[in-house]
Amino acid sequence: MSQHPDIDTQAPLTNFSQCHAGIVRHLDSFDELPALLVPAQRARKIAADFLGFFREAAFDHHQDEERELFPAVLRSSEPGPERAHVQQMVDALTHEHREIEALWNRLAPQLKRLAHGQPADVDGAACSLLVQRYRTHARVEEQEFLPLAERILQRDGNHMAALGLSLHMRHQAPPLAHV
């Protein structure tokens, strides 16, 4: 099927004018393309950078907290109301870790496609929710849990030192085997 309208044989010059108008309309749209490429390239870069960062950084951070920090604070807390409060906070923070990780696992395939320049329907609401949930989670840890953990662990300097050593060992490369 032709892209050309029917030719008016009575006014042939009008046909040229209409053709120009159609070409100019398409050129106007095409002229927007360079400006749209910058945000598209930025979107791909953000997706690629975040893919390379978030899973490793956030998931490893969650493991450090759940395997090292939370147990250390629970062990060092006083039995009774203090330990119950710490346990409640640990349970809530751990639950938030799983929610954040589930959101990430839902978004990661979309972000991978976007990062590779493939068509991707990235769930904007899920992106915003991940950002909001993590900011809230980090704020609770920074303002509530970590100050409480510091008070509890500083009661006995050995407890703080043990946590530091445990984290250090966890992040060291395994020793090479002798051949």
Helices and strands as residue ranges (DSSP letters): H 12-31, H 33-64, I 65-69, H 70-76, H 81-115, H 124-140, I 141-145, H 146-153, H 157-170
